[in-house]
Amino acid sequence: MASEAISVIEVDQFEVGYLEIWGNPSTGRFTTIPNHPGDMPEGTLRAILRQAGIDPEDFLNA
């Protein structure tokens, strides 16, 4: 289920500087994702998943 949500979100992706704004057309939800070199902090990843409506456990098991 998480992989379906992620693939849908990636459809409407565009870049603004070092940020990417991803949208899910089926839910109308958007989230901003930093596109910087290096690892993303865990809290940032959890916030992105929450905004996208993806359960962290589903993401880890995908």
N, CA, C and O atoms as a GROMACS GRO file, in nm:
protein
  248
    1MET      N    1   0.082  -0.118   0.000
    1MET     CA    2   0.000   0.000   0.000
    1MET      C    3   0.087   0.126   0.000
    1MET      O    4   0.056   0.222  -0.071
    2ALA      N    5   0.194   0.128   0.076
    2ALA     CA    6   0.280   0.246   0.082
    2ALA      C    7   0.345   0.271  -0.053
    2ALA      O    8   0.359   0.386  -0.094
    3SER      N    9   0.386   0.164  -0.124
    3SER     CA   10   0.451   0.184  -0.253
    3SER      C   11   0.354   0.246  -0.353
    3SER      O   12   0.396   0.325  -0.438
    4GLU      N   13   0.224   0.212  -0.345
    4GLU     CA   14   0.125   0.274  -0.432
    4GLU      C   15   0.113   0.423  -0.401
    4GLU      O   16   0.106   0.505  -0.492
    5ALA      N   17   0.111   0.458  -0.273
    5ALA     CA   18   0.098   0.599  -0.234
    5ALA      C   19   0.220   0.678  -0.279
    5ALA      O   20   0.207   0.790  -0.328
    6ILE      N   21   0.338   0.620  -0.264
    6ILE     CA   22   0.461   0.690  -0.303
    6ILE      C   23   0.463   0.711  -0.454
    6ILE      O   24   0.499   0.820  -0.499
    7SER      N   25   0.426   0.611  -0.533
    7SER     CA   26   0.430   0.627  -0.677
    7SER      C   27   0.329   0.733  -0.722
    7SER      O   28   0.356   0.806  -0.818
    8VAL      N   29   0.215   0.742  -0.656
    8VAL     CA   30   0.117   0.844  -0.691
    8VAL      C   31   0.170   0.982  -0.657
    8VAL      O   32   0.153   1.075  -0.735
    9ILE      N   33   0.234   0.996  -0.543
    9ILE     CA   34   0.289   1.124  -0.501
    9ILE      C   35   0.394   1.172  -0.600
    9ILE      O   36   0.400   1.291  -0.630
   10GLU      N   37   0.477   1.082  -0.651
   10GLU     CA   38   0.586   1.120  -0.739
   10GLU      C   39   0.540   1.170  -0.876
   10GLU      O   40   0.617   1.232  -0.949
   11VAL      N   41   0.416   1.145  -0.910
   11VAL     CA   42   0.365   1.185  -1.041
   11VAL      C   43   0.367   1.338  -1.056
   11VAL      O   44   0.406   1.388  -1.161
   12ASP      N   45   0.326   1.411  -0.952
   12ASP     CA   46   0.319   1.557  -0.959
   12ASP      C   47   0.435   1.617  -0.881
   12ASP      O   48   0.414   1.678  -0.776
   13GLN      N   49   0.555   1.601  -0.930
   13GLN     CA   50   0.675   1.647  -0.861
   13GLN      C   51   0.740   1.758  -0.942
   13GLN      O   52   0.757   1.746  -1.064
   14PHE      N   53   0.776   1.866  -0.874
   14PHE     CA   54   0.855   1.969  -0.940
   14PHE      C   55   0.949   2.030  -0.838
   14PHE      O   56   0.927   2.019  -0.718
   15GLU      N   57   1.055   2.093  -0.886
   15GLU     CA   58   1.159   2.144  -0.797
   15GLU      C   59   1.155   2.295  -0.786
   15GLU      O   60   1.129   2.365  -0.884
   16VAL      N   61   1.181   2.343  -0.666
   16VAL     CA   62   1.194   2.485  -0.638
   16VAL      C   63   1.324   2.500  -0.560
   16VAL      O   64   1.325   2.481  -0.438
   17GLY      N   65   1.433   2.533  -0.627
   17GLY     CA   66   1.562   2.543  -0.559
   17GLY      C   67   1.605   2.407  -0.505
   17GLY      O   68   1.612   2.310  -0.580
   18TYR      N   69   1.634   2.401  -0.376
   18TYR     CA   70   1.675   2.276  -0.313
   18TYR      C   71   1.558   2.204  -0.249
   18TYR      O   72   1.579   2.114  -0.167
   19LEU      N   73   1.438   2.240  -0.284
   19LEU     CA   74   1.319   2.174  -0.230
   19LEU      C   75   1.241   2.112  -0.344
   19LEU      O   76   1.239   2.163  -0.456
   20GLU      N   77   1.177   1.999  -0.314
   20GLU     CA   78   1.085   1.937  -0.410
   20GLU      C   79   0.948   1.939  -0.345
   20GLU      O   80   0.934   1.910  -0.227
   21ILE      N   81   0.847   1.973  -0.422
   21ILE     CA   82   0.710   1.974  -0.372
   21ILE      C   83   0.639   1.858  -0.440
   21ILE      O   84   0.622   1.858  -0.562
   22TRP      N   85   0.597   1.761  -0.361
   22TRP     CA   86   0.528   1.644  -0.415
   22TRP      C   87   0.381   1.654  -0.379
   22TRP      O   88   0.345   1.695  -0.269
   23GLY      N   89   0.296   1.616  -0.474
   23GLY     CA   90   0.153   1.618  -0.450
   23GLY      C   91   0.088   1.487  -0.486
   23GLY      O   92   0.133   1.416  -0.576
   24ASN      N   93  -0.017   1.454  -0.414
   24ASN     CA   94  -0.094   1.333  -0.439
   24ASN      C   95  -0.228   1.374  -0.498
   24ASN      O   96  -0.314   1.423  -0.424
   25PRO      N   97  -0.250   1.355  -0.629
   25PRO     CA   98  -0.374   1.400  -0.691
   25PRO      C   99  -0.499   1.334  -0.634
   25PRO      O  100  -0.606   1.395  -0.637
   26SER      N  101  -0.488   1.213  -0.583
   26SER     CA  102  -0.607   1.145  -0.531
   26SER      C  103  -0.652   1.202  -0.398
   26SER      O  104  -0.770   1.194  -0.364
   27THR      N  105  -0.560   1.260  -0.320
   27THR     CA  106  -0.598   1.318  -0.190
   27THR      C  107  -0.589   1.470  -0.190
   27THR      O  108  -0.646   1.534  -0.102
   28GLY      N  109  -0.520   1.528  -0.288
   28GLY     CA  110  -0.501   1.672  -0.292
   28GLY      C  111  -0.400   1.723  -0.190
   28GLY      O  112  -0.391   1.844  -0.166
   29ARG      N  113  -0.323   1.632  -0.130
   29ARG     CA  114  -0.225   1.669  -0.028
   29ARG      C  115  -0.089   1.695  -0.094
   29ARG      O  116  -0.052   1.629  -0.190
   30PHE      N  117  -0.016   1.793  -0.039
   30PHE     CA  118   0.118   1.827  -0.086
   30PHE      C  119   0.214   1.825   0.031
   30PHE      O  120   0.175   1.849   0.145
   31THR      N  121   0.340   1.796   0.003
   31THR     CA  122   0.444   1.803   0.104
   31THR      C  123   0.572   1.853   0.038
   31THR      O  124   0.599   1.824  -0.078
   32THR      N  125   0.651   1.927   0.114
   32THR     CA  126   0.778   1.980   0.066
   32THR      C  127   0.890   1.892   0.117
   32THR      O  128   0.896   1.862   0.236
   33ILE      N  129   0.980   1.851   0.027
   33ILE     CA  130   1.088   1.761   0.062
   33ILE      C  131   1.221   1.828   0.032
   33ILE      O  132   1.245   1.871  -0.081
   34PRO      N  133   1.309   1.837   0.133
   34PRO     CA  134   1.440   1.897   0.108
   34PRO      C  135   1.523   1.806   0.017
   34PRO      O  136   1.522   1.684   0.033
   35ASN      N  137   1.594   1.866  -0.076
   35ASN     CA  138   1.678   1.790  -0.169
   35ASN      C  139   1.822   1.837  -0.152
   35ASN      O  140   1.880   1.902  -0.239
   36HIS      N  141   1.879   1.804  -0.037
   36HIS     CA  142   2.015   1.845  -0.002
   36HIS      C  143   2.105   1.722   0.000
   36HIS      O  144   2.057   1.611   0.021
   37PRO      N  145   2.234   1.740  -0.021
   37PRO     CA  146   2.325   1.625  -0.011
   37PRO      C  147   2.332   1.576   0.134
   37PRO      O  148   2.313   1.652   0.228
   38GLY      N  149   2.358   1.449   0.149
   38GLY     CA  150   2.371   1.390   0.283
   38GLY      C  151   2.243   1.324   0.329
   38GLY      O  152   2.143   1.321   0.257
   39ASP      N  153   2.248   1.272   0.450
   39ASP     CA  154   2.134   1.200   0.507
   39ASP      C  155   2.028   1.296   0.556
   39ASP      O  156   2.057   1.408   0.599
   40MET      N  157   1.904   1.251   0.549
   40MET     CA  158   1.792   1.328   0.599
   40MET      C  159   1.768   1.291   0.745
   40MET      O  160   1.767   1.172   0.777
   41PRO      N  161   1.750   1.387   0.834
   41PRO     CA  162   1.723   1.354   0.973
   41PRO      C  163   1.594   1.273   0.986
   41PRO      O  164   1.499   1.293   0.910
   42GLU      N  165   1.590   1.183   1.084
   42GLU     CA  166   1.475   1.095   1.102
   42GLU      C  167   1.346   1.174   1.125
   42GLU      O  168   1.241   1.139   1.071
   43GLY      N  169   1.354   1.281   1.204
   43GLY     CA  170   1.236   1.362   1.231
   43GLY      C  171   1.180   1.427   1.105
   43GLY      O  172   1.058   1.440   1.090
   44THR      N  173   1.268   1.468   1.014
   44THR     CA  174   1.224   1.527   0.887
   44THR      C  175   1.152   1.422   0.803
   44THR      O  176   1.048   1.451   0.744
   45LEU      N  177   1.208   1.302   0.797
   45LEU     CA  178   1.144   1.195   0.721
   45LEU      C  179   1.007   1.162   0.779
   45LEU      O  180   0.911   1.144   0.705
   46ARG      N  181   0.997   1.154   0.912
   46ARG     CA  182   0.868   1.124   0.974
   46ARG      C  183   0.764   1.233   0.944
   46ARG      O  184   0.648   1.202   0.920
   47ALA      N  185   0.807   1.360   0.944
   47ALA     CA  186   0.716   1.470   0.912
   47ALA      C  187   0.668   1.461   0.767
   47ALA      O  188   0.551   1.485   0.739
   48ILE      N  189   0.759   1.426   0.676
   48ILE     CA  190   0.722   1.412   0.535
   48ILE      C  191   0.621   1.299   0.519
   48ILE      O  192   0.521   1.315   0.449
   49LEU      N  193   0.645   1.186   0.583
   49LEU     CA  194   0.553   1.073   0.574
   49LEU      C  195   0.417   1.110   0.632
   49LEU      O  196   0.314   1.074   0.574
   50ARG      N  197   0.415   1.180   0.744
   50ARG     CA  198   0.290   1.222   0.807
   50ARG      C  199   0.212   1.315   0.713
   50ARG      O  200   0.091   1.298   0.695
   51GLN      N  201   0.280   1.413   0.654
   51GLN     CA  202   0.215   1.506   0.562
   51GLN      C  203   0.161   1.435   0.438
   51GLN      O  204   0.058   1.474   0.383
   52ALA      N  205   0.232   1.332   0.394
   52ALA     CA  206   0.191   1.257   0.275
   52ALA      C  207   0.085   1.152   0.306
   52ALA      O  208   0.029   1.091   0.215
   53GLY      N  209   0.058   1.130   0.435
   53GLY     CA  210  -0.042   1.031   0.473
   53GLY      C  211   0.009   0.888   0.463
   53GLY      O  212  -0.069   0.796   0.438
   54ILE      N  213   0.140   0.869   0.481
   54ILE     CA  214   0.200   0.736   0.473
   54ILE      C  215   0.243   0.693   0.612
   54ILE      O  216   0.313   0.767   0.681
   55ASP      N  217   0.201   0.574   0.654
   55ASP     CA  218   0.241   0.520   0.783
   55ASP      C  219   0.390   0.485   0.780
   55ASP      O  220   0.434   0.417   0.687
   56PRO      N  221   0.469   0.529   0.879
   56PRO     CA  222   0.612   0.498   0.880
   56PRO      C  223   0.643   0.348   0.871
   56PRO      O  224   0.740   0.309   0.806
   57GLU      N  225   0.563   0.265   0.936
   57GLU     CA  226   0.586   0.120   0.931
   57GLU      C  227   0.563   0.068   0.789
   57GLU      O  228   0.639  -0.017   0.741
   58ASP      N  229   0.458   0.117   0.721
   58ASP     CA  230   0.434   0.076   0.582
   58ASP      C  231   0.552   0.118   0.493
   58ASP      O  232   0.593   0.043   0.405
   59PHE      N  233   0.606   0.238   0.517
   59PHE     CA  234   0.720   0.286   0.439
   59PHE      C  235   0.842   0.197   0.460
   59PHE      O  236   0.910   0.162   0.363
   60LEU      N  237   0.869   0.160   0.585
   60LEU     CA  238   0.986   0.077   0.614
   60LEU      C  239   0.970  -0.064   0.559
   60LEU      O  240   1.070  -0.128   0.525
   61ASN      N  241   0.847  -0.113   0.550
   61ASN     CA  242   0.824  -0.249   0.503
   61ASN      C  243   0.806  -0.257   0.351
   61ASN      O  244   0.792  -0.366   0.296
   62ALA      N  245   0.806  -0.142   0.284
   62ALA     CA  246   0.785  -0.142   0.137
   62ALA      C  247   0.913  -0.181   0.065
   62ALA      O  248   0.915  -0.186  -0.058
   0.00000   0.00000   0.00000
